[in-house]
């Protein structure tokens, strides 16, 4: 075989081992990302694989592209109805909360270690964002969910706090490289990046929906290619406008995911699979970039910093930023503990390497150690903490319809699912007596794990899931009918 075939064989084997490792992670109750990193480290220069890899430029470039697709898929799969009530709290956590975390960790590293204040703040900025994928993969593996508004709050916070961490990291690196740089323009720069990123994401997300619905492509597979292209266009275009590209792709995904367009279900599934491929590939390469032998000297430093981050910095930032919210102490404690670090900190740790910052290699190794410690210690105890605080809820399995429905630009119909609560006005009433708006039709009822084809005389029961086809402009009105208490 030629060297290229050997490369293909090695890549395919690494991906296969990583996929198998995800099964192991679900049984051990640890985030899959930790095992992906372990596979990469075992294949690297200090592991039995012995592959010599040291290319921070490639790691950073691939990490940026991978994060763009991961954030887009996260936005695409986010239900706006569930996150809208917690929007304000999530934005406070993802901006002010990230800043407070970075400040506290930076102070700790400066006070305890031989780091300047700016170097300490750089480490704090790098590890200040959280990873939702790691959190919810652990919960899914244990069939546990979080009650109330905790799940949507954590989902939106972790999906939107990466931009702030990226900005702080880049800003502090610029101050380290150029000590004469002025600080007074930074608040305006933050505001500009956030406004441009959010606006670009919203407008380009709306434009993407319009383009998909109007383009009428002859081949279904081209719709996937189109959305792949849109993600790169949104990210690069926003960055060229000096906006935050990560915020833009997340916002675009959120807008598109809560709009109707052709091939939506197949595209959501496609980007979910692509996000997994991006995560596996990114963590494998990050694992290859790390030299395990270099982690030994920073073990004590990493453990102390990780402990401070988990037990002091994150809780203080959560309790301080959510001080005037109606959330209980138990809920704030849970949010404090569900602060797993994931891919973003390790990718951001390559930025100092590229910029030639002093102690860049040590910073990279410390950040890597913190991410692994957070994933292992917090990740394995999240279900236990949720049960101890009385905030756990049963994980609802995703329902599968015995048919597929795709919206088109030629009609306004949309198929929605509505769960019937025991106190709903619709309980024990015949469908004909509900007086649904004209053009609305209940096409299927899921009841106790089985599907019922309804007629006008069918009684609605508590716990039913109603699959209803209606004009999308009247869906909120119909939901209100079913959610009205008796």
C-alpha positions in Angstrom: 0.0 0.0 0.0 1.1 3.6 -0.6 1.4 6.1 2.3 -1.9 7.5 1.3 -3.7 4.2 1.8 -2.0 3.8 5.2 -3.2 7.2 6.2 -6.8 6.3 5.2 -6.6 3.1 7.1 -5.3 4.8 10.2 -8.0 7.5 10.0 -10.8 5.0 9.5 -9.5 2.8 12.4 -9.3 5.8 14.7 -12.9 6.9 13.8 -14.1 3.3 14.3 -12.5 3.0 17.7 -13.9 6.4 18.7 -17.5 5.3 17.7 -17.1 2.1 19.7 -15.7 4.2 22.6 -19.0 6.2 22.7 -20.8 2.9 23.7 -18.3 2.5 26.5 -18.8 6.1 27.7 -22.6 5.6 28.0 -22.0 2.6 30.3 -19.3 4.3 32.4 -21.3 7.6 32.6 -18.4 9.8 31.4 -18.6 12.2 28.4 -17.6 10.6 25.1 -15.2 13.5 24.5 -12.9 12.2 27.2 -12.6 8.8 25.5 -12.2 10.5 22.1 -9.2 12.5 23.5 -7.8 9.3 25.1 -7.9 7.5 21.7 -6.0 10.4 20.1 -3.5 10.4 22.9 -2.9 6.6 22.6 -2.4 7.0 18.9 0.0 9.9 19.4 3.8 10.2 19.9 3.8 9.1 23.6 1.2 6.3 23.1 1.5 2.9 21.6 0.5 4.3 18.2 3.7 6.4 18.1 2.4 8.8 15.5 4.4 12.0 15.6 2.0 15.0 15.3 2.7 18.6 16.2 0.7 21.0 14.1 -1.1 23.7 16.1 -2.0 25.5 12.9 -4.0 22.5 11.6 -5.5 21.9 15.0 -6.7 25.5 15.3 -8.0 25.7 11.7 -9.8 22.4 12.0 -11.1 23.3 15.4 -12.7 26.6 14.1 -14.4 24.8 11.2 -15.6 22.0 13.5 -16.9 24.4 16.1 -18.8 26.3 13.5 -20.7 23.2 12.3 -21.2 21.9 15.9 -22.7 25.3 17.0 -24.9 25.4 13.9 -26.2 21.9 14.6 -26.9 22.9 18.2 -28.9 25.9 17.1 -30.7 23.9 14.5 -31.9 21.4 17.2 -32.9 24.1 19.8 -36.6 24.6 20.3 -37.2 28.4 20.6 -40.4 27.9 22.6 -38.5 26.1 25.3 -35.6 28.5 25.5 -37.5 31.8 25.1 -38.6 32.0 28.8 -34.9 31.7 30.0 -33.4 33.9 27.3 -32.4 36.8 29.7 -30.9 34.5 32.3 -28.9 32.5 29.7 -27.5 35.7 28.1 -26.4 37.0 31.5 -24.6 33.7 32.2 -23.0 33.5 28.8 -21.6 37.1 28.9 -21.2 38.4 32.5 -21.0 34.9 33.9 -18.1 34.0 31.5 -16.4 37.3 32.4 -16.6 36.7 36.2 -15.3 33.1 35.8 -12.4 34.3 33.7 -11.6 37.0 36.2 -11.6 34.7 39.2 -9.6 31.9 37.6 -7.1 34.5 36.3 -6.7 36.0 39.8 -6.2 32.5 41.3 -3.5 31.5 38.8 -1.7 34.8 39.2 -1.8 34.6 43.1 -0.8 30.9 43.4 1.4 30.2 40.4 4.3 32.0 38.7 2.0 33.7 36.1 1.6 37.4 35.4 -1.9 38.8 35.9 -2.5 38.9 32.1 -1.2 35.3 31.7 -3.5 34.2 34.5 -6.5 36.0 32.9 -5.6 34.3 29.6 -6.0 30.9 31.2 -9.2 32.1 32.8 -10.6 33.3 29.5 -9.7 30.0 27.8 -11.5 27.8 30.3 -14.5 30.1 30.9 -17.0 28.5 28.5 -19.0 25.3 29.0 -20.0 22.4 26.8 -23.7 21.3 26.5 -22.9 18.3 24.4 -20.8 16.8 27.2 -23.5 17.5 29.8 -26.5 16.0 28.0 -24.6 13.0 26.7 -23.9 12.0 30.3 -27.6 12.6 31.3 -28.8 10.6 28.3 -26.5 7.7 29.1 -28.1 7.5 32.6 -31.6 8.1 31.3 -31.8 11.3 33.5 -33.0 14.7 32.5 -33.3 18.0 34.5 -36.6 19.4 35.7 -38.2 22.8 35.1 -36.3 25.4 33.1 -32.8 24.0 33.9 -32.4 22.0 30.7 -33.3 24.8 28.3 -31.3 27.3 30.4 -28.1 25.2 30.3 -28.7 24.4 26.6 -28.9 28.0 25.6 -26.1 29.2 27.9 -23.6 26.6 26.7 -24.5 27.2 23.1 -24.1 31.0 23.4 -21.1 31.4 25.8 -18.4 30.4 23.4 -18.3 33.8 21.6 -17.5 35.6 24.8 -14.7 33.2 25.7 -13.2 33.6 22.2 -13.4 37.3 22.4 -11.7 37.5 25.8 -9.0 35.1 24.7 -8.1 37.1 21.6 -8.3 40.4 23.4 -5.9 39.2 26.2 -3.5 37.7 23.7 -3.3 41.0 21.8 -2.4 42.7 25.1 0.3 40.2 25.9 1.8 40.5 22.4 1.5 44.3 22.3 1.7 45.7 25.8 1.1 49.2 24.5 -2.4 48.3 23.2 -5.2 50.4 24.6 -7.9 49.0 26.8 -10.6 51.7 26.4 -11.8 50.4 23.0 -12.5 46.8 24.3 -16.0 47.3 25.6 -17.0 48.9 22.2 -15.4 46.0 20.4 -17.3 43.5 22.5 -20.6 45.3 21.7 -19.8 45.5 18.0 -18.8 41.8 17.8 -22.0 40.7 19.6 -24.4 43.0 17.7 -22.9 42.2 14.3 -22.7 38.4 15.1 -26.3 38.3 16.3 -27.7 40.4 13.4 -25.7 38.6 10.8 -26.8 35.2 12.1 -30.5 36.3 12.2 -30.5 37.8 8.8 -28.5 35.1 7.1 -30.6 32.4 8.8 -33.8 34.0 7.4 -32.0 34.3 4.1 -31.0 30.6 4.2 -34.6 29.5 4.8 -35.8 31.7 1.9 -33.0 30.4 -0.4 -33.8 26.7 0.4 -37.5 27.2 -0.2 -37.1 29.1 -3.4 -34.2 27.3 -5.0 -36.1 24.2 -6.0 -33.0 21.9 -6.4 -33.5 18.9 -8.6 -31.4 16.6 -6.4 -32.2 16.2 -2.7 -28.6 15.6 -1.8 -27.7 19.1 -2.9 -29.7 20.6 0.0 -27.1 19.2 2.4 -24.3 20.7 0.3 -26.2 24.0 0.3 -26.4 24.1 4.1 -22.7 23.1 4.4 -21.9 26.1 2.3 -24.2 28.4 4.2 -22.4 27.7 7.5 -19.0 28.6 6.0 -20.4 31.6 4.4 -22.1 32.8 7.6 -19.0 32.3 9.7 -16.4 33.8 7.3 -18.7 36.7 6.2 -19.4 37.7 9.8 -15.7 37.6 10.8 -14.8 39.8 7.8 -17.3 42.3 9.1 -15.4 42.1 12.5 -18.4 40.3 14.1 -18.4 37.1 16.1 -18.6 34.2 13.6 -19.5 31.6 16.3 -22.4 33.6 17.5 -23.6 34.1 14.0 -23.6 30.4 13.0 -25.4 29.5 16.3 -28.0 32.3 15.8 -28.5 31.2 12.1 -29.0 27.6 13.2 -31.5 28.8 15.8 -33.5 30.8 13.3 -33.5 28.0 10.7 -34.3 25.3 13.2 -37.5 27.2 14.2 -38.6 27.9 10.7 -40.2 25.7 8.1 -38.3 24.8 4.9 -38.1 21.9 2.5 -36.0 18.8 3.5 -35.9 20.1 7.1 -36.0 16.8 8.9 -33.4 15.2 6.7 -31.1 18.2 7.0 -31.4 18.2 10.8 -30.5 14.6 10.9 -27.6 15.3 8.5 -26.2 18.1 10.6 -26.5 16.0 13.8 -24.4 13.3 12.2 -21.9 15.9 10.9 -21.7 17.4 14.3 -20.7 14.0 15.8 -18.1 13.6 13.0 -16.7 17.0 13.7 -16.5 16.3 17.5 -14.8 13.0 17.0 -12.3 14.4 14.5 -11.6 17.4 16.6 -11.0 15.5 19.8 -8.8 12.9 18.1 -6.5 15.6 16.6 -6.5 17.5 20.0 -5.5 14.2 21.6 -2.7 13.7 19.0 -1.4 17.2 19.7 -1.0 16.5 23.4 2.1 14.8 24.8 1.0 12.9 27.9 4.5 13.1 29.3 4.2 16.9 29.3 1.1 16.7 31.5 2.9 15.1 34.4 4.7 18.3 35.5 1.4 20.3 35.5 -0.6 17.7 37.4 -0.7 19.6 40.7 -1.2 23.0 39.0 -4.0 21.5 36.8 -5.8 19.8 39.8 -5.7 23.0 41.9 -7.0 25.2 39.1 -9.7 22.7 38.1 -10.8 22.5 41.8 -10.9 26.2 42.1 -12.9 26.5 38.8 -15.4 23.9 39.8 -15.8 24.8 43.5 -15.3 28.5 43.6 -15.2 30.4 40.2 -18.2 28.7 38.5 -20.5 28.8 41.6 -19.6 32.5 42.4 -20.3 33.5 38.8 -23.6 31.6 38.7 -24.9 32.9 42.1 -23.8 36.5 41.4 -25.3 36.8 37.9 -28.5 35.0 38.9 -28.9 36.9 42.2 -32.1 38.7 41.3 -33.8 35.9 39.5 -36.5 33.7 41.0 -34.4 30.5 40.7 -33.9 28.6 44.0 -30.6 27.8 45.7 -30.9 24.2 44.6 -31.3 25.2 41.0 -28.3 27.6 41.1 -26.3 24.9 42.8 -27.1 22.5 40.0 -26.2 25.1 37.3 -22.9 25.7 39.2 -22.0 22.0 39.0 -23.2 21.5 35.4 -20.3 23.5 34.0 -18.3 20.9 32.1 -15.5 22.2 29.9 -15.2 20.7 26.4 -13.7 21.3 23.0 -13.7 25.1 23.0 -11.1 25.6 25.8 -8.6 23.2 24.1 -9.1 24.8 20.7 -8.6 28.2 22.3 -5.5 26.9 24.1 -3.8 26.7 20.6 -4.2 30.5 20.1 -1.3 31.3 22.5 0.8 28.7 20.7 0.2 30.5 17.4 0.7 33.9 18.8 4.0 33.1 20.4 2.9 33.9 23.9 5.3 33.1 26.7 4.4 29.9 28.6 2.1 29.0 25.7 3.0 25.3 25.9 2.4 25.2 29.7 -0.9 27.0 29.2 -2.0 24.4 26.6 -1.1 21.5 29.0 -2.8 23.1 32.0 -6.0 23.8 30.0 -6.0 20.2 28.7 -5.7 18.9 32.2 -8.5 21.1 33.5 -10.8 19.9 30.7 -10.1 16.3 31.4 -10.5 16.8 35.2 -13.8 18.6 34.7 -15.2 16.0 32.3 -14.2 13.1 34.6 -15.1 14.5 38.0 -18.2 16.6 37.1 -19.3 14.5 34.2 -19.5 11.3 36.3 -21.4 12.9 39.2 -24.0 15.1 37.4 -26.8 12.4 37.6 -26.0 11.9 41.3 -26.1 15.7 41.9 -29.4 16.0 40.1 -31.0 13.3 42.2 -29.4 14.6 45.5 -30.8 18.1 44.8 -34.2 16.7 43.7 -33.9 18.2 40.3 -33.8 15.0 38.1 -36.6 14.1 35.8 -37.1 11.0 33.6 -35.6 11.2 30.2 -38.3 11.2 27.6 -37.5 9.0 24.6 -37.8 10.7 21.2 -41.0 9.7 19.6 -40.9 8.2 16.1 -43.8 8.6 13.8 -44.7 5.8 11.4 -44.5 8.3 8.5 -42.5 11.4 7.5 -43.8 14.8 6.7 -41.8 17.5 4.9 -42.9 21.1 4.6 -42.8 22.8 1.3 -42.8 26.3 0.0 -46.1 25.6 -1.8 -48.2 25.2 1.3 -48.4 26.6 4.8 -49.1 23.3 6.5 -46.9 22.1 9.3 -47.1 18.9 11.4 -46.7 19.5 15.2 -46.8 17.4 18.3 -48.8 18.5 21.3 -48.7 16.7 24.6 -52.0 16.6 26.5 -51.6 17.4 30.2 -54.0 15.8 32.8 -55.6 19.3 33.4 -56.1 20.2 29.8 -59.6 21.3 28.7 -59.4 18.7 25.9 -59.2 15.7 28.2 -62.2 13.3 27.8 -63.6 15.4 24.9 -64.3 14.1 21.4 -62.3 15.6 18.6 -65.4 16.9 17.0 -66.2 18.9 20.1 -62.9 20.7 20.2 -63.9 23.0 17.3 -60.5 23.2 15.8 -59.9 26.0 13.3 -60.7 25.3 9.7 -57.9 23.5 7.9 -56.6 21.8 11.0 -56.6 18.1 11.3 -55.5 15.6 14.0 -53.8 12.9 11.8 -52.5 10.6 14.6 -52.6 10.1 18.4 -49.8 8.4 20.3 -51.2 6.7 23.3 -49.4 4.4 25.7 -46.7 3.6 23.1 -49.2 2.9 20.3 -50.5 4.9 17.5 -54.2 5.6 17.1 -55.8 6.8 13.8 -58.5 9.2 15.1 -62.0 10.0 14.0 -64.4 12.7 14.9 -65.7 10.7 17.9 -62.3 9.8 19.3 -61.8 10.8 22.9 -58.7 12.7 23.9 -57.0 11.2 27.0 -54.5 12.7 29.4 -51.0 11.8 28.4 -51.8 11.6 24.7 -49.4 13.0 22.1 -51.5 14.6 19.3 -49.9 14.9 15.9 -51.8 17.7 14.2 -51.5 19.2 10.7 -52.3 22.9 10.6 -51.6 26.2 9.0 -48.3 27.3 10.7 -49.7 30.8 11.3 -52.4 29.2 13.6 -50.2 26.7 15.5 -49.8 29.0 18.6 -53.6 29.5 18.7 -54.2 25.7 18.6 -51.5 25.0 21.2 -53.3 27.5 23.5 -56.5 25.6 23.0 -55.0 22.3 24.1 -53.0 23.9 27.0 -56.0 25.7 28.5 -56.8 24.1 31.9 -60.2 22.8 32.5 
